[in-house]
Amino acid sequence: MELASWPLLALVCLATTLALLFFPQSRSRKPKSPPGPKPWPIIGNLNLMGPIPHQTLHKLSQTYGPIMQLKFGSHPVVIASSAEMAKQFLKTHDHVFASRPQTAAGKYLTYNYLDVTWAPYGDYWRQGRKIFITELFSSKRLESFEYIRIEEIHAFLSRLCAMSGKPVMLKEHISWLTLSTVSRIVLGKEYFSQSDIQTSVVTLKGFQDMLDELVSLSGVLNIGDWIPWLQFLDLQGYVKQMKGLKKKLDRFHDYILEEHKAKMEGVEDFVPKDMVDLLLKLVDDPDLEVKLTLDGVKGFTQDLIAGGTDTSATNLEWAMSELIKQPHLAH
């Protein structure tokens, strides 16, 4: 009986093999890629990108639809160009797409991805987000800084009143307002003046220029990020600019941290007065799941200053320009 079963077993195996070979519907099918323009060798679709990338992508979406695939160098890139498609990436499948690509900007401008903005999705990112929500942005903490916001708004209005009847570059004054407010909340005081470098770490304009450069370099399309074997050439000079900016930001952050550490040194039961104090107290905290280093404090501090300054000033400027165009909305 056992010997007679071997030919039957061999016949079953042969039939199964033939079915797998000749009936493709039984195989798992590769998911279909979104539509998109045909890529060139090596550069992919980088040749299509104009000087304003988001406008280029909008024009391409009118041809290929609300979800399309391009190739930047050797990397496939999927672009969502509608509210419904954006919802799929940012909400429905958020955990899959939460991490940013690892680029030169993240490496050189955020202390090797040690801030919240560029950190990959994982334990460190979740911990940083928790620190922001529970320690830095709690209702009690924000209420304690209310007097700073009131003082800075009064100073802002006084400056505008003093210039009554004269043309005003609103963005400059709004940037001054947001930068002064955020720096006092995050750093404990203003570390810059409007013009005198002798009485401050950096001038207001110098610091604003650093923030503008930080935002600009964080969004550049750096060829070395997408064609890795060209990284060493730094064809556009972006990496050189990033390294130069990192040195300037480092000097500023080192000065602040040293001053704050000196203030805390030897003081038992030190009570934090600003957000840098709070972050420094968490350095080497054994209760943290992932160790927070001084570079991590710099990265978080940079997030707070850059994120709370440039975006707020830009939004306020946009809102004011819309009200000027449509004054009836102000009533």
Helices and strands as residue ranges (DSSP letters): H 2-22, G 24-26, G 46-48, H 53-64, E 67-72, E 75-80, H 83-87, I 88-92, H 94-97, H 104-109, H 123-130, I 131-136, H 139-144, H 146-162, H 170-187, E 192-193, G 197-199, E 202-203, H 204-218, H 223-226, G 228-233, H 238-264, H 275-282, H 294-325, G 327-330
